Amino acid sequence: MVNLMLPRLVDVSAASRRSASVTERNVATLKPVYWLLLLSGVVEPLLYLLSIGVGVGALIGDLTLPGGEVVTYAAFVAPAMLASSAMTGALTETTFNFFGKMKYMKLYDGVIATPVQPFEIALGELAWAMLRGSAYSAAFLVVMVVMDLTTPARALATFPAAVLVGFAFGALGMAVSTFMRSWQDFDMVGSAQFVLFLFSGTFVPAEAYPTVLRWLVEVTPLYRAVHLIRGVTVGTAGWAWLLDVLYLAVVLVAGLLIASRRMGRLLYK
């Protein structure tokens, strides 16, 4: 039994090291200007929070959630901004940057000449994307605690949920990028991302929409992300969070598998 299991363990260990090498390559080529891009990813959702969550919230007042909990409008919007921030950080790395490396820089053509496999490239790039997404999430959670929109304990519990959201959208973005033919195709990605941002329970509860539209909203990945993070930050998370976690985990696994398979076809053709 031990002899049968040992090769698998060695393969997993070797694959992990090769994936880590892809991530390390990205860290090694990091330029100082990149930190300005990271800052912009934190500032944008913060501006939405201040303008809509706080500004419009002053006109709306408190909001009653479907479970009966009463929260300020800013506390309602903030988790959605956090989920959107995690989505944006992950998608930026795994769409535009990933596509550029694969299509125009031909970076991965050289990588596959080494023992690194397409799945390991995808995993390494996803880990790199999550460094950016995690930075966005951590910074925004600090802002939420400072603004008294959640407690420090809930913020700590929310961070792993935000990381899961980033992983899921990173894998999804990578899978979509393998089908892109040119930069113009990413206009569709941007449009889809904006629609998700507007209609994912971001600014109003999904229950406010007509029944059919509500069903459409509730099956989108960003809604599941917002629902999960809002439940943790506000303290209303029940058994429904299991559905959110399972949904995002399926998106993560499916995205990785599709991305690695498509990369294999594109790189080995």
Buried (B, 14 or more C-beta within 10 A) or exposed (E): EEEEEEEEEEEEEEBEEBBBBBBBBBEEEEEEEEEEEBEEBBEBBBEBBBEBBBEEBEEBEEBEBEEEEEBBBBBBBBBBBBBBBBBBBBBBBBBBBBBEBBBEEEBBEEBBEEEBBBBBBBBBBBBBBBBBBBBBBBBBBEBBBEBEBBEEEBBEBBBEBBBBBBBBBBBBBBBBBBEBEEEEEBEEBEEEBEEBBEBBBBBEBBEEBEEEEBEBBBEBBBBBBBBBBBBBBBBBBEEBBEEBBEBBEEBBEBBBBBBBBBBBEBBEE
